[in-house]
Amino acid sequence: MNETTIYPWGNARRFNSYAEYFKKLFGSRVQKISVNAGFTCPNRDGSKGKGGCTFCNNDAFNPSYCQPQKSVTQQINEGIEFHRKRYRRAKNYLVYFQAYTNTYLPIALLENLYAEALGCDGVVGLVIGTRPDCINDDIIRLLQKLQQSAYIMLEFGVESVYDHTLLRVNRGHDFAQSIEAIEMASAAGLPCGGHFIFGLPGETRQQMLDSIEVINKLPLQTIKFHQLQIFKNTAMAKEFRDNPGHFELFNLEDYIDFIIKVTERLNPNFMIERFAGEVPPRYLESTVWDNVRYDTVLSRIENKMEKLDTFQGKIFY
């Protein structure tokens, strides 16, 4: 009988799982509740640019209860009710300020929004999605204050380590700003997450793999990977219609093989929150994966990792 391998992160899963970490931290399942608090972005409102990132359509990710016309409290209560029907084991909740740039308001307004969320029953912390160019000393001090009684994480949209890619997708910041922001927040004792997209136009798959060596040096606690999905009503959708040859979208089998190679190279201290993205098919300009749900994708990734006898960080250096 073969002995079960326990990996450095303390269990037999072949990657360092974000979900398993929070089970240990809080003693039970923790569920994220997304809210849309009506933020915008500096490359949408004209301060840096207009139109936003060419790939961006936040409606694709927002649950139906996330409407900025509703108060944060109402969205949280409706989100908890929604998730109770799906995940009856969840007792604790993290409020996920997800849509657009959730540090992009005057500090007094930010404090009121965050305090409202933390005042809701069952909420044990916040995950705040933002851009690397929308962090400053005042925001860091506010989050440190909130951290004294709640779990607080900053999730940075980095997307790529290559400046030519960031310029092409109208990101409005360079990779050096991502490094600076993540190092600043981490040095202040705030857990940091990073979000990256694989398949952006202009990057080869070898460049994407090579980027992991750069990502590994960032002081991140968690990481999300998404395959490029082309959303309707975006500048990228028009670019795709006009020049489909500029894109090399992953099919499902290719992506599973690719993301396993990524995982083998990835710093084993990083907790992986997601390997891939999932949105309702009605938002997609191009559907390559035939509406396969994320749970199925995750299961296939784990099964193939077992078949290959590989794991996160196997060739990390």
N, C-alpha and C positions, 0 to 999 in steps of 0.2 A: 504494500500500500504506500503510495507516494505521500510524503509530508507536504502540508500546505506551506507555501512560501509566504512569509510576512515581510512586506517591503518596509523601507525606512520610515514611511509615513504611518505605519502602525496597523495595516490591515492587508488583506490578500488581493485587493484590487490592483490592477497593473498600472494604475496612474494615481497621482495624489489628488484625491477627490475633494472638491470644495464642499459638497453636501455632507460627506463624512466628517469633515473638520467641524462643521457647525453642530452636528449631532453631539460630538464630544464636548464642544465649547458650552452648549446650552443644555445638554442632557436629553435632547429630543429633537425631532425634525424641526427645521426652521424654514419658513416659506417667505419668499419675496413677494411684496405687494407693490406693483408699479403704480405711480401717480404721475399725472401731467399737471404741473403747477403753472403752466402758461409762460414758460421761459422762451427766449429766442436765442440767437447766436450772433456773435460779432461779424460773421461773414454773411449774415442775412439782413441785419438792420442797417447796414451801410457803414458801420464803424471800421470794418476791414474789407468788406465787400458785400455783394448782394447775390442772392440765388442759392447760397449755401453750398455744401459739398455736392458734387455732381451725382453721387450715388444715393443721396439722402431722401427718404420718405418715411418720417417718423410714424405716420399713421399705420404703417405695416406692422409695427411692433407693439402698438398700444392696445391693451385689452379693451373691450367694449365699454367698461365702466370708467376708463380714463378719459375724462373730458374736462378741459380747463375751466368750463363754466361751473363745474361743481367744486365745492371746497375740498381741500386736502382731506379733511376728516371724513366727508361723505365718500370720497373715492376709496379711502382706506377701509371704511366699514363695508362698502359694497365688494371690495376686493377680498376681504376676509370671508365674507359670506360665499362668494364665488369659489374660493379655494377650499373652504370647509367641505363643500360638496365633492370636490375632487380628491383632496388630501386630508382625510379625517384625522390623521395622526398629528398634523401640525398644531402646535400650541403657541409657538413664538413666531413673530413676524418681523422682517426687516422691510422698511419702507424704501422702495427704490425710486428715487427721483431720476427718471429715465429720459424723458423727451427733451431734446435739445441740450442747452448748456445750463446746468442747474446750480451754478455759482455766479451767474451773470445778472445780478441785481445788486442794488445798494445793500450794505451789510445789515442794516436794521430790518429790511424786508426779508432777507435770508434768515435772520435769527427768528423772526416770527413764523415763517413757514416751517423751518426745521423743528421749532418748539411745538407747533401744532401737531406735527406728525408724531413726535415722541410722546405727546400727551395722550395718544389713543391707546385703549386697552390692548394688551398683548404685544405691543411694539417694543422690541428690545434694541433697535438700532436703525441706522440709516445707511444706505448705499447711494452715493451722490455721483451721478454721471456728469462729467464735465470735459472741457478742453484744456490742453496744457497751457494755453495762453490766457486762461481765466482764473488763475490762482494768485493770491497775493498774501502779504503778511496778516492783514486784518481777517481774511477768510480762514487762514491757518489757525489764528488765535481763537476764533469762534469755534472751530471744529475741535480744538483741544479742550475748550471749556465743556462742550457737549460730551466729549469722550469720557469725562469724569464719571458719568452716570449711564452711558449707553455705548453700544458698539457703533463706531463711525468708520466708514470706508470711503475713499475717493476712487472712482473708476474713471480712468483717463482714456479717451478715444485717441489712440496713437495711430492706428490703421496701417502704417508702413514705416520702416526705418529709412526709406529712400526719399530724399528731397524731391527728386524729379517726379516721383509718383504723387507726393503730396501736392506739388504744384499743379500737376495735370488734373487732379480731382478737385481743385479749388479748396483745399483744406484750410489755407489761411495761416498756417504755422509750419515751421520746419521741425525736423527731428531733434535738433539741439534744444528746442523749447520743451519737447517732451521729456528729455533727459533732465533738464533743469527743474521742471515742475515736479516730476516724480521724486527726484532726490531731495527737493525742498520739503515735500510733504512727508516723505519717509524719515528724514532727519528730525522732523517734529513729532515723530512717534505715531503717525497716522498710517494705517494699513492702506496699501495702494493696489489697485487692479489695473490691468492693461487690456485694451481691446484691439485686435488686429484682424485685418481682412486679407485673405489669400485669393489671388486671381485678379487684382486690379490691373487695368491695362498698362502695358509697358514693362511689366515685370515677368521675367522667365521663372519657371518653377525652380531652377537652380538658385536664382537670386532669392526666392522666397525661403528655400531651405537654408541658404547662407545667412539670412537675416536672423536665424535663431541664435547664432553665436553672439550677435549684438544684443538681442532681447535678453539673453541669459545674464547679461551684466547689469541689468536694471534692478533696482531694489523693490521688486514687486512681490506681493503676497499671492495674488490671484491673477488668472489670465483667462481671456476668452478668445477663441478663434472662430471666425466665420468664413465660409466660402463666399465669394462674390455672388450676390444675387442682384439682378437688374430689375429695379422697381419701375412700374409705370409712373408717368408724370414726373420724370426726373430728366436732368440734362444728360445723364448717362444713357437713359433709354433712347433718347434721340441719337446719341453717338452710336449706339449699338445698331439702331435701324439703318443709319447712314453708312456705317463701316463695320459690319459684323466681323470682318477679318482681323480687326484690331483686338479682338477678345478671344481668349482661350478658356472658356468656362469648364470647370471640372464636372465630369459625370460622376455618379455616386461611387463606382468602383475605383476610379482613379483617385478620388478624394480620400477614400478610406486608406488606400495605400500611401498616399502623400501624407496624411495627418499622422499616421503611425510613424513614418520617418521623422516628422517634426517632433513627435512625442519622445522618440528615442534620444533625440538630441537636446531635449528641453531640460533645463535646470530642475532637478527633482524636488527642490524646495518650493517651487511654484505650485499652488493648487489650481487645478484646471476646473473652471466652471462650465465651459462649453467647448465642444469640439467643432460645432457647426451651427449655422443659423437656420431658423424655421419661421416662415411667415405664411399667412393664407395665400393660396395660389392666385386669388383674384388680384393681388397686388403685383404680380410678377409679369414683366415684359417677356421674359424667356423662362420656360420651365424645363430644366434639365433633369431634375430628380424625380419627376412623376409623383409629386405630393407624398413623398416618404416622410413619416413623422420622425422627430428627433429621437424619441425613445428607441425606435428601430435602428436608426443610424448609430446611436451609442452602443446598442447591443451588438451590432455587427462589428464595430471597431473593437470592442472588448473581446469578442469571440476570435477575431483574427489575430489580435495580440497574443491570445492564449495559444492559438495554432502555431504562431511564429515563435512562441516562447520569448517574447520581448516585453519591455516595460519602460515607463518613463525614466529618462536619464541613462538608459543602457549604454549609450555612447556619448554621454555628456562629458565635457572636459573644459 
